[in-house]
């Protein structure tokens, strides 16, 4: 007598039992591993990334990159299509579409934007298999590999040939400092004095500035890496002025920041727009530092493609490298010291750090000087 095929209810029981015996949380009935759709897979992954965003593990801007890439993928292959039915040929055609018309159908992606989109989608596919949403990994084929290091180098080189290096010369930096208004002047000085980026400036706590010792000491927001920056006299003076003229209107929770907009908000932030169900609909990136810096570049005739506020950080690093003290430069810029040195190097002297920023100052102004704590006045014999 032939054995009867399990009824749908029995299949569900067996699937839940297998999950429980394996120590897994049973899969939702709507997420059957052999019937999950592309839309369900994307939504599941976006829910996971949304939770990470709320926990501060990723930024809203990265979540927005994930949402945009996955919406584009689902639209291309079909949101109702079975996820396990998507083939390497589909990924090949989708890659070609990204190169032609990009994620939004307007302009093809460059190498770096393509890499970001591929990273998001491959991350979702890996997540789906590891979370037992699909029975076996989805193969995307060689065509959906990340662009090679050689291709990325060629892309950078082509950009340099077309637009010039992402650097300022000393005359240009001096012009930017001279013509900038507060607080942009202080932010520019931080960029060239210590390689500060936009977010570094925007989330700089007042308490991290040691006004007596003329240093900034804090963990870099982007990496959480310890950072110590000796300050030039010009930078210290500009910071004092920026703090004195800071907006008196301050949104709750941002009182500790040195730089704020006129409305009392962080200069760099993400405005998150939510749907009626509470989910993230889209994220708008606001960066008043970049906007004002771009306007200043235009007024001075220095605007060109690929050059912005972050170019100050590139310029600082390029000039600082001439000192040949990589560990000191890493500490100033907030980079993790690579290799075993990162474990064993416990402290870098302030003299070494000052030597780096003094060299950069000499490249800029022709003199090397950081603010030094005043020496104690000797007692006079009576």
C-alpha positions as a LaTeX table, in Angstrom:
\begin{tabular}{lrrr}
\hline
Residue & $x$ (\AA) & $y$ (\AA) & $z$ (\AA) \\
\hline
Unk1 & 0.00 & 0.00 & 0.00 \\
Unk2 & 1.48 & 3.34 & $-1.04$ \\
Unk3 & 2.22 & 5.94 & 1.64 \\
Unk4 & $-0.01$ & 8.99 & 1.56 \\
Unk5 & 1.57 & 12.41 & 0.93 \\
Unk6 & 1.50 & 14.69 & 4.00 \\
Unk7 & $-1.41$ & 17.11 & 4.06 \\
Unk8 & $-0.58$ & 20.89 & 4.11 \\
Unk9 & $-1.27$ & 21.04 & 7.86 \\
Unk10 & 1.05 & 18.10 & 8.44 \\
Unk11 & 3.73 & 19.75 & 6.31 \\
Unk12 & 3.52 & 22.88 & 8.44 \\
Unk13 & 3.74 & 20.77 & 11.64 \\
Unk14 & 6.80 & 18.93 & 10.37 \\
Unk15 & 8.47 & 22.20 & 9.30 \\
Unk16 & 7.84 & 23.87 & 12.69 \\
Unk17 & 9.02 & 20.75 & 14.52 \\
Unk18 & 12.24 & 20.68 & 12.46 \\
Unk19 & 12.90 & 24.34 & 13.26 \\
Unk20 & 12.33 & 23.79 & 16.99 \\
Unk21 & 14.53 & 20.69 & 17.12 \\
Unk22 & 17.30 & 22.64 & 15.35 \\
Unk23 & 17.06 & 25.44 & 17.91 \\
Unk24 & 15.61 & 27.90 & 15.41 \\
Unk25 & 12.63 & 30.19 & 15.78 \\
Unk26 & 9.91 & 28.72 & 13.54 \\
Unk27 & 9.49 & 30.51 & 10.25 \\
Unk28 & 6.34 & 32.54 & 9.67 \\
Unk29 & 3.69 & 30.58 & 7.72 \\
Unk30 & 3.84 & 33.28 & 5.07 \\
Unk31 & 7.57 & 32.68 & 4.60 \\
Unk32 & 7.70 & 29.11 & 3.39 \\
Unk33 & 11.28 & 28.46 & 2.25 \\
Unk34 & 10.17 & 27.11 & $-1.11$ \\
Unk35 & 7.57 & 29.83 & $-1.74$ \\
Unk36 & 9.04 & 33.08 & $-0.37$ \\
Unk37 & 8.81 & 35.90 & $-2.88$ \\
Unk38 & 11.37 & 38.54 & $-3.74$ \\
Unk39 & 9.17 & 41.17 & $-2.06$ \\
Unk40 & 8.92 & 39.15 & 1.16 \\
Unk41 & 12.68 & 38.62 & 1.19 \\
Unk42 & 13.37 & 42.33 & 0.69 \\
Unk43 & 10.87 & 43.37 & 3.36 \\
Unk44 & 12.28 & 40.87 & 5.85 \\
Unk45 & 15.80 & 42.19 & 5.30 \\
Unk46 & 14.70 & 45.83 & 5.48 \\
Unk47 & 12.93 & 45.13 & 8.78 \\
Unk48 & 16.18 & 43.69 & 10.12 \\
Unk49 & 18.17 & 46.71 & 8.92 \\
Unk50 & 15.52 & 49.08 & 10.34 \\
Unk51 & 15.99 & 47.53 & 13.77 \\
Unk52 & 19.75 & 47.92 & 13.42 \\
Unk53 & 19.24 & 51.56 & 12.47 \\
Unk54 & 17.08 & 52.16 & 15.54 \\
Unk55 & 19.75 & 50.54 & 17.72 \\
Unk56 & 22.44 & 52.81 & 16.26 \\
Unk57 & 24.33 & 49.94 & 14.61 \\
Unk58 & 23.95 & 51.51 & 11.16 \\
Unk59 & 23.07 & 55.04 & 10.09 \\
Unk60 & 19.76 & 56.05 & 8.49 \\
Unk61 & 21.65 & 56.87 & 5.31 \\
Unk62 & 22.86 & 53.27 & 4.92 \\
Unk63 & 19.31 & 52.08 & 5.55 \\
Unk64 & 18.14 & 54.39 & 2.78 \\
Unk65 & 20.80 & 52.90 & 0.46 \\
Unk66 & 19.44 & 49.43 & 1.30 \\
Unk67 & 15.85 & 50.47 & 0.67 \\
Unk68 & 16.64 & 52.11 & $-2.67$ \\
Unk69 & 18.71 & 49.16 & $-3.94$ \\
Unk70 & 16.17 & 46.50 & $-2.92$ \\
Unk71 & 13.20 & 48.42 & $-4.31$ \\
Unk72 & 15.06 & 48.65 & $-7.62$ \\
Unk73 & 15.89 & 44.93 & $-7.61$ \\
Unk74 & 12.33 & 43.88 & $-6.77$ \\
Unk75 & 10.92 & 46.12 & $-9.49$ \\
Unk76 & 13.34 & 44.67 & $-12.05$ \\
Unk77 & 12.93 & 40.93 & $-11.38$ \\
Unk78 & 9.29 & 41.16 & $-10.21$ \\
Unk79 & 8.21 & 41.54 & $-6.56$ \\
Unk80 & 5.88 & 38.52 & $-6.69$ \\
Unk81 & 8.47 & 36.23 & $-8.21$ \\
Unk82 & 9.71 & 33.30 & $-6.13$ \\
Unk83 & 13.08 & 34.19 & $-4.68$ \\
Unk84 & 14.60 & 30.79 & $-5.50$ \\
Unk85 & 13.54 & 31.30 & $-9.13$ \\
Unk86 & 15.91 & 34.28 & $-9.59$ \\
Unk87 & 18.89 & 33.09 & $-11.64$ \\
Unk88 & 22.44 & 34.29 & $-12.39$ \\
Unk89 & 21.13 & 35.49 & $-15.76$ \\
Unk90 & 18.68 & 37.80 & $-13.94$ \\
Unk91 & 21.52 & 39.28 & $-11.89$ \\
Unk92 & 23.59 & 39.74 & $-15.05$ \\
Unk93 & 20.77 & 41.66 & $-16.73$ \\
Unk94 & 20.18 & 43.69 & $-13.56$ \\
Unk95 & 23.84 & 44.65 & $-13.37$ \\
Unk96 & 23.69 & 45.83 & $-16.99$ \\
Unk97 & 20.60 & 47.86 & $-16.13$ \\
Unk98 & 22.44 & 49.53 & $-13.20$ \\
Unk99 & 25.30 & 50.49 & $-15.52$ \\
Unk100 & 22.86 & 51.95 & $-18.08$ \\
Unk101 & 20.19 & 53.69 & $-16.00$ \\
Unk102 & 21.15 & 53.25 & $-12.34$ \\
Unk103 & 18.77 & 52.61 & $-9.45$ \\
Unk104 & 16.25 & 55.30 & $-10.35$ \\
Unk105 & 16.30 & 55.08 & $-14.14$ \\
Unk106 & 18.10 & 58.40 & $-14.65$ \\
Unk107 & 21.86 & 57.84 & $-14.82$ \\
Unk108 & 24.10 & 54.78 & $-14.87$ \\
Unk109 & 26.06 & 53.96 & $-11.73$ \\
Unk110 & 29.80 & 54.49 & $-11.43$ \\
Unk111 & 32.11 & 51.85 & $-10.00$ \\
Unk112 & 31.72 & 52.89 & $-6.36$ \\
Unk113 & 27.92 & 53.26 & $-6.45$ \\
Unk114 & 27.69 & 49.90 & $-8.27$ \\
Unk115 & 29.82 & 48.30 & $-5.54$ \\
Unk116 & 27.50 & 49.71 & $-2.87$ \\
Unk117 & 24.37 & 48.35 & $-4.59$ \\
Unk118 & 25.93 & 44.92 & $-5.08$ \\
Unk119 & 27.04 & 44.86 & $-1.43$ \\
Unk120 & 23.47 & 45.54 & $-0.27$ \\
Unk121 & 21.92 & 42.84 & $-2.45$ \\
Unk122 & 24.52 & 40.20 & $-1.70$ \\
Unk123 & 24.12 & 41.01 & 1.99 \\
Unk124 & 20.38 & 40.35 & 1.71 \\
Unk125 & 20.93 & 37.02 & $-0.07$ \\
Unk126 & 23.41 & 35.90 & 2.59 \\
Unk127 & 21.02 & 37.00 & 5.35 \\
Unk128 & 18.11 & 35.10 & 3.76 \\
Unk129 & 19.99 & 31.80 & 3.75 \\
Unk130 & 21.50 & 32.23 & 7.24 \\
Unk131 & 18.05 & 33.11 & 8.64 \\
Unk132 & 16.55 & 29.97 & 7.05 \\
Unk133 & 14.23 & 31.98 & 4.82 \\
Unk134 & 15.36 & 29.98 & 1.78 \\
Unk135 & 16.36 & 26.32 & 1.53 \\
Unk136 & 19.62 & 26.90 & $-0.32$ \\
Unk137 & 21.79 & 29.90 & $-1.27$ \\
Unk138 & 20.72 & 31.92 & $-4.28$ \\
Unk139 & 23.40 & 31.88 & $-6.95$ \\
Unk140 & 24.11 & 35.26 & $-8.49$ \\
Unk141 & 26.95 & 34.20 & $-10.80$ \\
Unk142 & 30.26 & 35.85 & $-11.63$ \\
Unk143 & 28.55 & 38.82 & $-13.27$ \\
Unk144 & 27.34 & 39.99 & $-9.87$ \\
Unk145 & 30.77 & 39.92 & $-8.23$ \\
Unk146 & 31.94 & 43.20 & $-6.76$ \\
Unk147 & 34.10 & 45.30 & $-9.12$ \\
Unk148 & 37.77 & 44.34 & $-8.84$ \\
Unk149 & 40.41 & 46.46 & $-7.13$ \\
Unk150 & 41.98 & 47.00 & $-10.57$ \\
Unk151 & 38.72 & 48.40 & $-11.96$ \\
Unk152 & 38.33 & 50.69 & $-8.95$ \\
Unk153 & 41.90 & 51.97 & $-9.36$ \\
Unk154 & 41.24 & 52.66 & $-13.03$ \\
Unk155 & 38.05 & 54.51 & $-12.10$ \\
Unk156 & 39.94 & 56.68 & $-9.61$ \\
Unk157 & 42.66 & 57.36 & $-12.15$ \\
Unk158 & 40.12 & 58.35 & $-14.80$ \\
Unk159 & 38.48 & 60.73 & $-12.34$ \\
Unk160 & 41.86 & 62.32 & $-11.54$ \\
Unk161 & 42.64 & 62.79 & $-15.23$ \\
Unk162 & 39.21 & 64.32 & $-15.84$ \\
Unk163 & 38.89 & 66.52 & $-12.76$ \\
Unk164 & 42.31 & 66.77 & $-11.12$ \\
Unk165 & 43.46 & 65.41 & $-7.78$ \\
Unk166 & 41.22 & 65.70 & $-4.73$ \\
Unk167 & 43.61 & 68.14 & $-3.10$ \\
Unk168 & 43.93 & 71.84 & $-2.39$ \\
Unk169 & 47.19 & 73.74 & $-2.58$ \\
Unk170 & 48.29 & 76.07 & 0.22 \\
Unk171 & 47.11 & 79.21 & $-1.58$ \\
Unk172 & 43.64 & 77.76 & $-2.05$ \\
Unk173 & 43.32 & 76.73 & 1.60 \\
Unk174 & 44.46 & 80.15 & 2.80 \\
Unk175 & 41.89 & 81.75 & 0.52 \\
Unk176 & 39.14 & 79.51 & 1.90 \\
Unk177 & 40.09 & 80.39 & 5.49 \\
Unk178 & 40.29 & 84.12 & 4.75 \\
Unk179 & 36.92 & 84.34 & 2.97 \\
Unk180 & 34.87 & 81.96 & 5.14 \\
Unk181 & 32.44 & 83.29 & 7.72 \\
Unk182 & 31.92 & 81.76 & 11.15 \\
Unk183 & 31.36 & 78.97 & 11.96 \\
Unk184 & 32.54 & 77.66 & 8.56 \\
Unk185 & 35.96 & 79.22 & 9.13 \\
Unk186 & 36.45 & 77.16 & 12.30 \\
Unk187 & 35.28 & 74.02 & 10.50 \\
Unk188 & 37.72 & 74.60 & 7.63 \\
Unk189 & 40.56 & 75.06 & 10.11 \\
Unk190 & 39.62 & 71.78 & 11.82 \\
Unk191 & 39.65 & 70.11 & 8.40 \\
Unk192 & 43.20 & 71.20 & 7.56 \\
Unk193 & 44.56 & 71.25 & 11.15 \\
Unk194 & 43.45 & 67.71 & 12.00 \\
Unk195 & 41.71 & 66.09 & 9.04 \\
Unk196 & 38.18 & 66.64 & 10.36 \\
Unk197 & 35.35 & 65.58 & 8.06 \\
Unk198 & 31.81 & 66.95 & 7.93 \\
Unk199 & 30.38 & 64.57 & 10.52 \\
Unk200 & 33.42 & 64.99 & 12.77 \\
Unk201 & 32.69 & 68.72 & 12.94 \\
Unk202 & 28.93 & 68.34 & 13.23 \\
Unk203 & 29.10 & 66.06 & 16.27 \\
Unk204 & 32.08 & 67.58 & 18.07 \\
Unk205 & 31.17 & 67.88 & 21.79 \\
Unk206 & 32.24 & 71.10 & 23.51 \\
Unk207 & 33.65 & 69.03 & 26.37 \\
Unk208 & 36.27 & 67.40 & 24.10 \\
Unk209 & 38.08 & 70.71 & 23.55 \\
Unk210 & 40.79 & 71.20 & 26.18 \\
Unk211 & 41.13 & 74.99 & 26.00 \\
Unk212 & 44.11 & 75.05 & 28.37 \\
Unk213 & 46.19 & 72.34 & 26.68 \\
Unk214 & 45.03 & 73.33 & 23.16 \\
Unk215 & 43.97 & 69.86 & 22.06 \\
Unk216 & 40.83 & 68.01 & 21.07 \\
Unk217 & 40.53 & 64.50 & 22.48 \\
Unk218 & 37.56 & 62.31 & 21.61 \\
Unk219 & 36.38 & 59.18 & 19.80 \\
Unk220 & 35.67 & 59.74 & 16.13 \\
Unk221 & 31.89 & 59.40 & 15.45 \\
Unk222 & 32.33 & 57.35 & 12.27 \\
Unk223 & 34.71 & 54.72 & 13.67 \\
Unk224 & 34.70 & 55.08 & 17.45 \\
Unk225 & 38.50 & 55.23 & 17.32 \\
Unk226 & 40.42 & 57.36 & 19.83 \\
Unk227 & 41.54 & 60.69 & 18.42 \\
Unk228 & 43.90 & 63.37 & 19.77 \\
Unk229 & 44.39 & 66.60 & 17.77 \\
Unk230 & 46.79 & 69.38 & 18.83 \\
Unk231 & 45.32 & 72.73 & 17.77 \\
Unk232 & 46.93 & 75.68 & 16.01 \\
Unk233 & 46.43 & 79.14 & 17.57 \\
Unk234 & 44.19 & 80.10 & 14.62 \\
Unk235 & 42.02 & 77.01 & 15.13 \\
Unk236 & 41.66 & 77.55 & 18.86 \\
Unk237 & 40.68 & 81.18 & 18.36 \\
Unk238 & 38.15 & 80.27 & 15.66 \\
Unk239 & 36.58 & 77.62 & 17.92 \\
Unk240 & 36.19 & 80.14 & 20.73 \\
Unk241 & 34.46 & 82.54 & 18.35 \\
Unk242 & 32.21 & 79.81 & 16.92 \\
Unk243 & 31.10 & 78.82 & 20.41 \\
Unk244 & 30.48 & 82.44 & 21.43 \\
Unk245 & 28.30 & 83.07 & 18.36 \\
Unk246 & 26.49 & 79.71 & 18.40 \\
Unk247 & 22.72 & 79.87 & 18.00 \\
Unk248 & 20.86 & 80.46 & 21.25 \\
Unk249 & 17.99 & 78.40 & 19.88 \\
Unk250 & 18.97 & 74.78 & 20.53 \\
Unk251 & 16.90 & 71.64 & 19.97 \\
Unk252 & 16.71 & 69.35 & 22.97 \\
Unk253 & 19.51 & 66.82 & 23.10 \\
Unk254 & 22.04 & 68.87 & 21.13 \\
Unk255 & 23.17 & 71.33 & 23.83 \\
Unk256 & 26.55 & 69.60 & 24.06 \\
Unk257 & 27.53 & 70.16 & 20.40 \\
Unk258 & 29.94 & 72.95 & 19.49 \\
Unk259 & 28.47 & 73.55 & 16.02 \\
Unk260 & 24.75 & 73.93 & 15.34 \\
Unk261 & 22.62 & 75.41 & 12.57 \\
Unk262 & 20.71 & 78.65 & 13.10 \\
Unk263 & 17.69 & 76.48 & 13.93 \\
Unk264 & 19.66 & 74.74 & 16.69 \\
Unk265 & 20.05 & 71.40 & 14.93 \\
Unk266 & 23.19 & 69.38 & 14.04 \\
Unk267 & 24.89 & 70.62 & 10.86 \\
Unk268 & 24.89 & 67.09 & 9.44 \\
Unk269 & 21.85 & 64.92 & 10.05 \\
Unk270 & 19.33 & 62.55 & 8.47 \\
Unk271 & 15.67 & 63.57 & 8.35 \\
Unk272 & 13.73 & 60.31 & 8.54 \\
Unk273 & 10.26 & 60.35 & 6.97 \\
Unk274 & 8.00 & 57.56 & 8.15 \\
Unk275 & 4.95 & 55.95 & 6.60 \\
Unk276 & 1.61 & 55.67 & 8.42 \\
Unk277 & 2.55 & 52.22 & 9.73 \\
Unk278 & 5.71 & 53.62 & 11.34 \\
Unk279 & 8.13 & 52.15 & 8.81 \\
Unk280 & 10.83 & 54.25 & 7.18 \\
Unk281 & 9.58 & 55.72 & 3.91 \\
Unk282 & 12.73 & 57.62 & 2.96 \\
Unk283 & 15.72 & 59.38 & 4.49 \\
Unk284 & 16.86 & 62.87 & 3.44 \\
Unk285 & 20.50 & 63.66 & 4.15 \\
Unk286 & 21.12 & 67.25 & 5.34 \\
Unk287 & 24.66 & 68.65 & 5.36 \\
Unk288 & 24.87 & 72.42 & 5.84 \\
Unk289 & 28.67 & 72.25 & 6.12 \\
Unk290 & 29.01 & 70.80 & 2.61 \\
Unk291 & 26.40 & 73.19 & 1.24 \\
Unk292 & 28.12 & 76.32 & 2.59 \\
Unk293 & 31.55 & 75.06 & 1.62 \\
Unk294 & 30.35 & 74.37 & $-1.92$ \\
Unk295 & 29.01 & 77.93 & $-2.19$ \\
Unk296 & 32.37 & 79.27 & $-0.96$ \\
Unk297 & 34.23 & 77.20 & $-3.56$ \\
Unk298 & 32.02 & 78.69 & $-6.24$ \\
Unk299 & 32.60 & 82.26 & $-5.10$ \\
Unk300 & 36.37 & 81.72 & $-5.13$ \\
Unk301 & 36.41 & 79.94 & $-8.50$ \\
Unk302 & 37.68 & 76.71 & $-6.91$ \\
Unk303 & 34.68 & 74.48 & $-7.60$ \\
Unk304 & 35.31 & 71.34 & $-9.60$ \\
Unk305 & 33.91 & 67.83 & $-9.67$ \\
Unk306 & 34.99 & 65.57 & $-6.81$ \\
Unk307 & 36.17 & 68.42 & $-4.58$ \\
Unk308 & 34.32 & 69.31 & $-1.38$ \\
Unk309 & 34.79 & 69.78 & 2.34 \\
Unk310 & 36.27 & 66.28 & 2.70 \\
Unk311 & 39.09 & 67.34 & 0.38 \\
Unk312 & 40.56 & 69.18 & 3.36 \\
Unk313 & 40.99 & 65.78 & 5.05 \\
Unk314 & 42.71 & 64.42 & 1.93 \\
Unk315 & 45.00 & 67.46 & 1.88 \\
Unk316 & 45.87 & 67.12 & 5.56 \\
Unk317 & 46.78 & 63.46 & 5.12 \\
Unk318 & 48.87 & 64.12 & 2.01 \\
Unk319 & 50.92 & 66.86 & 3.71 \\
Unk320 & 51.14 & 64.98 & 7.03 \\
Unk321 & 52.60 & 61.89 & 5.32 \\
Unk322 & 55.80 & 63.84 & 4.71 \\
Unk323 & 56.55 & 63.54 & 8.46 \\
Unk324 & 56.64 & 59.72 & 8.12 \\
Unk325 & 55.06 & 59.03 & 11.49 \\
Unk326 & 52.13 & 56.87 & 10.48 \\
Unk327 & 51.00 & 55.98 & 13.99 \\
Unk328 & 50.83 & 59.64 & 15.01 \\
Unk329 & 48.86 & 60.46 & 11.85 \\
Unk330 & 46.43 & 57.60 & 12.55 \\
Unk331 & 45.83 & 58.90 & 16.07 \\
Unk332 & 45.14 & 62.44 & 14.82 \\
Unk333 & 42.80 & 61.33 & 12.04 \\
Unk334 & 40.91 & 58.73 & 14.06 \\
Unk335 & 42.13 & 55.76 & 12.06 \\
Unk336 & 42.68 & 52.39 & 13.68 \\
Unk337 & 46.41 & 51.59 & 13.86 \\
Unk338 & 46.70 & 48.50 & 11.61 \\
Unk339 & 48.11 & 45.11 & 12.52 \\
Unk340 & 49.67 & 44.09 & 15.81 \\
Unk341 & 50.82 & 47.66 & 16.39 \\
Unk342 & 47.20 & 48.57 & 17.05 \\
Unk343 & 47.24 & 46.17 & 20.00 \\
Unk344 & 50.63 & 47.05 & 21.49 \\
Unk345 & 50.82 & 50.82 & 20.93 \\
Unk346 & 49.14 & 52.16 & 24.07 \\
Unk347 & 50.18 & 55.80 & 23.87 \\
Unk348 & 51.62 & 58.29 & 21.39 \\
Unk349 & 53.31 & 61.33 & 22.89 \\
Unk350 & 51.83 & 64.77 & 22.38 \\
Unk351 & 55.20 & 65.92 & 21.00 \\
Unk352 & 54.89 & 63.45 & 18.11 \\
Unk353 & 51.34 & 64.59 & 17.40 \\
Unk354 & 52.39 & 68.25 & 17.48 \\
Unk355 & 55.23 & 67.51 & 15.07 \\
Unk356 & 52.68 & 66.28 & 12.51 \\
Unk357 & 50.26 & 69.22 & 12.76 \\
Unk358 & 53.14 & 71.72 & 12.92 \\
Unk359 & 54.49 & 70.37 & 9.64 \\
Unk360 & 51.07 & 70.79 & 8.01 \\
Unk361 & 50.92 & 74.34 & 9.40 \\
Unk362 & 54.32 & 75.12 & 7.92 \\
Unk363 & 53.07 & 73.90 & 4.53 \\
Unk364 & 50.06 & 76.19 & 4.83 \\
Unk365 & 51.41 & 79.34 & 6.46 \\
Unk366 & 55.18 & 78.92 & 6.22 \\
Unk367 & 55.52 & 78.65 & 10.00 \\
Unk368 & 55.07 & 75.78 & 12.44 \\
Unk369 & 53.29 & 76.57 & 15.66 \\
Unk370 & 50.57 & 75.00 & 17.77 \\
Unk371 & 49.14 & 76.59 & 20.86 \\
Unk372 & 51.17 & 75.50 & 23.86 \\
Unk373 & 50.09 & 75.58 & 27.48 \\
Unk374 & 51.57 & 78.61 & 29.20 \\
Unk375 & 54.67 & 77.78 & 31.24 \\
Unk376 & 54.41 & 78.55 & 34.97 \\
Unk377 & 55.95 & 81.88 & 35.97 \\
Unk378 & 59.09 & 81.32 & 38.11 \\
Unk379 & 58.80 & 82.53 & 41.68 \\
Unk380 & 60.72 & 85.73 & 42.37 \\
Unk381 & 63.07 & 85.73 & 45.37 \\
Unk382 & 62.30 & 88.35 & 47.93 \\
\hline
\end{tabular}
